[in-house]
Amino acid sequence: MLIKGLQKLTLLDYPGKCACTVFTFGCNMRCPFCHNSSLVIKREGDDYALSEEAFFKFLNSRKGILDGVAVTGGEPLLQPDIEAFLSKIKELGFLVKLDTNGTSPKKLKNLIDKNLVDYVAMDIKNSPKKYPVTVGVKDFDTAPVLESIKILLKGDIDYEFRTTVCKELFDTEDFKEISAIIKGAKNYFLQAYKDSGDILNGAFTTPSKEEMYIYAKAFSNTVENLQIRGVG
């Protein structure tokens, strides 16, 4: 596993749980508004921050203190040994939350079927027609993403879908399309874009509170639980 960072305690990353967050390196998308560009592109002088041995030494010391581990990235499912890594976490008695962009539906289903994941947070980057520009990949194929959505909608695992919103890449029609695709979803979160200082490419604008609530109206009859994050 290529581990780029570790947040030793979070009450936010895993809903309802006291957890740590481990950040994996590498991603198959190049979202220009990505707020963790250091997890996407290896720069000269960079090194991986943590060995697996050091991570599991830390995790062993948190038995009875932490409920779970949030595994994020980058894109964790790009890691060839992700299954073994999650197995070790589960063997220690921790819950696992997985963040994913949905481009590896077979891996996702395999981990769910093997009970190696307890909660999935999947990014929905935009409406299908705008995926290439939103993820920074020309001719991007949305078929795997749509398949991952179906896996979560039809399965029994706890999950959330989420979309990070910047003014330059979205309009109300995009959210109408997303709403139709995830109809019946348990949880959907609209997240207002924030400039973290580690943006991958370009300058983007945070939507106003009023704009976010206008976008949210598209989901009033399609999802069970809708929340808006990142606005006052």
C-alpha positions in Angstrom: 0.0 0.0 0.0 1.2 3.5 -0.8 0.2 5.4 2.2 0.6 9.2 1.9 -0.8 10.3 5.2 -2.7 9.5 8.4 -5.1 11.6 10.4 -5.1 9.9 13.8 -8.5 11.1 14.9 -11.6 12.2 13.0 -15.3 12.6 14.1 -16.3 13.7 10.6 -14.9 11.3 8.0 -16.8 8.2 9.2 -20.5 9.2 10.0 -21.4 8.4 13.5 -18.0 6.9 14.3 -14.8 7.8 16.0 -12.1 6.9 13.4 -8.8 7.6 11.9 -8.3 8.4 8.2 -5.6 6.8 6.1 -4.8 8.5 2.8 -3.6 6.4 -0.2 -1.5 7.8 -3.0 -2.6 7.8 -6.7 -5.7 8.5 -8.7 -7.0 7.7 -12.2 -8.7 11.1 -12.4 -7.3 14.6 -12.7 -10.2 16.7 -11.4 -9.0 20.3 -11.8 -10.6 21.3 -8.5 -9.1 18.4 -6.5 -8.2 19.7 -3.1 -5.6 17.0 -2.4 -3.4 17.3 -5.4 -0.4 15.9 -3.4 -2.3 12.6 -3.3 -2.7 12.5 -7.0 0.6 13.6 -8.5 4.0 12.6 -7.2 6.3 15.7 -7.1 10.1 15.8 -7.0 11.3 15.2 -3.5 8.0 13.6 -2.4 8.1 10.4 -0.4 5.4 8.2 1.0 4.7 9.2 4.5 3.9 5.9 6.3 4.8 2.3 6.0 2.1 -0.4 6.5 4.1 -1.6 9.5 3.9 1.8 11.2 0.2 2.2 10.3 -0.7 -1.2 11.9 1.4 -0.5 14.9 -0.6 2.7 15.4 -3.9 0.9 14.8 -3.1 -1.8 17.4 -2.5 1.0 19.9 -6.0 2.3 19.3 -8.0 -0.8 20.0 -10.9 0.1 22.2 -10.5 3.8 21.4 -11.4 4.0 17.7 -14.4 2.5 16.1 -13.1 2.4 12.6 -10.8 3.4 9.8 -11.7 5.7 6.8 -9.7 4.7 3.8 -9.5 7.5 1.2 -7.2 8.9 -1.4 -6.5 9.5 -4.2 -8.4 6.4 -5.2 -7.9 3.5 -2.8 -9.1 0.8 -5.2 -6.1 1.4 -7.5 -3.9 -0.2 -4.8 -3.2 -3.8 -5.8 -3.1 -5.0 -2.2 -6.2 -3.2 -1.0 -8.0 -6.4 -0.2 -5.2 -7.7 2.1 -4.9 -4.2 3.7 -8.6 -4.1 4.5 -8.5 -7.7 5.8 -5.9 -6.8 8.3 -7.9 -3.8 9.5 -11.0 -6.0 9.9 -9.0 -8.7 11.7 -8.1 -6.1 14.4 -11.8 -5.5 15.0 -12.3 -2.1 13.3 -15.0 -1.0 11.0 -14.0 0.2 7.5 -15.3 3.1 5.5 -14.1 3.3 1.9 -14.0 6.4 -0.3 -14.1 5.7 -4.0 -14.7 7.4 -7.3 -16.6 4.4 -8.6 -14.3 3.4 -11.5 -13.6 -0.1 -10.2 -17.0 -1.7 -9.8 -15.7 -5.3 -9.8 -13.2 -4.6 -7.0 -15.9 -2.7 -5.1 -18.4 -5.6 -5.3 -15.7 -8.1 -4.3 -14.8 -6.1 -1.2 -18.4 -5.8 -0.2 -19.2 -9.4 -0.8 -16.2 -10.4 1.4 -17.5 -8.1 4.2 -14.3 -6.1 4.1 -16.2 -2.8 3.9 -18.9 -1.5 6.2 -19.6 1.9 4.6 -18.9 3.3 1.2 -18.7 7.0 0.2 -18.8 7.3 -3.6 -18.2 10.5 -5.5 -20.5 11.4 -8.3 -18.4 14.0 -10.2 -21.1 15.5 -12.4 -23.8 14.6 -15.0 -22.5 11.9 -17.4 -22.0 14.4 -20.3 -19.8 16.6 -18.1 -17.6 13.8 -16.6 -14.7 14.3 -19.0 -14.2 17.9 -18.2 -14.9 17.5 -14.5 -12.5 14.6 -14.0 -9.9 16.0 -16.4 -9.8 12.9 -18.6 -10.7 13.2 -22.3 -13.3 10.6 -23.5 -13.9 9.4 -20.0 -16.1 6.3 -19.9 -18.8 6.6 -17.3 -20.0 3.0 -17.6 -18.0 1.7 -14.6 -19.2 4.6 -12.5 -22.8 3.9 -13.4 -22.3 0.2 -12.5 -20.8 1.1 -9.1 -23.9 3.3 -8.4 -26.1 0.3 -9.2 -24.1 -1.9 -6.9 -24.7 0.4 -4.0 -28.3 1.1 -4.8 -29.2 -2.6 -5.0 -27.0 -3.8 -2.1 -27.4 -3.8 1.7 -24.2 -1.9 2.7 -24.5 1.5 4.2 -23.4 4.2 1.7 -23.5 7.8 0.6 -23.1 9.5 -2.7 -21.6 13.0 -2.8 -20.8 15.7 -5.3 -18.3 18.6 -4.8 -19.8 21.7 -6.4 -17.9 24.6 -7.9 -19.8 27.3 -9.9 -17.8 26.9 -13.1 -18.7 23.2 -13.8 -22.3 22.9 -12.8 -25.8 24.1 -13.6 -29.3 23.0 -12.5 -29.7 20.6 -15.4 -26.6 18.6 -14.2 -28.3 18.0 -10.9 -31.5 16.9 -12.5 -29.6 14.2 -14.4 -27.7 13.1 -11.3 -31.0 13.0 -9.4 -32.5 10.6 -11.9 -29.4 8.3 -11.8 -29.4 7.9 -8.1 -33.1 7.8 -7.5 -33.9 5.9 -4.4 -30.5 6.6 -2.8 -30.2 6.5 1.0 -27.8 9.4 1.4 -26.7 12.2 -0.9 -24.4 15.1 0.1 -23.8 18.3 -1.9 -20.4 19.6 -0.9 -19.4 23.2 -1.6 -16.0 23.5 -3.2 -13.3 25.1 -0.9 -9.8 26.1 -1.9 -7.6 24.1 0.3 -4.4 25.6 -1.0 -3.5 22.2 -2.6 -5.7 22.5 -5.7 -4.6 20.5 -8.7 -5.3 23.0 -11.5 -7.0 26.3 -11.9 -9.1 28.6 -9.9 -12.7 27.9 -9.0 -15.5 29.6 -7.2 -17.5 28.4 -4.1 -21.3 28.5 -4.7 -23.4 30.6 -2.5 -25.7 29.1 0.1 -28.6 30.1 -2.0 -27.2 28.4 -5.1 -26.6 25.2 -3.2 -30.2 25.1 -2.0 -31.4 25.6 -5.5 -29.3 22.7 -6.7 -30.6 20.6 -3.8 -34.2 21.0 -5.0 -33.5 18.5 -7.8 -33.3 15.7 -5.1 -36.4 16.5 -3.1 -38.3 13.4 -4.3 -35.5 11.1 -5.3 -33.2 10.5 -2.2 -34.1 9.6 1.4 -31.5 11.9 3.1 -30.1 15.0 1.5 -27.6 17.2 3.2 -25.6 20.2 2.2 -22.0 20.6 3.4 -19.6 23.5 3.4 -22.0 26.5 3.5 -22.8 28.7 6.4 
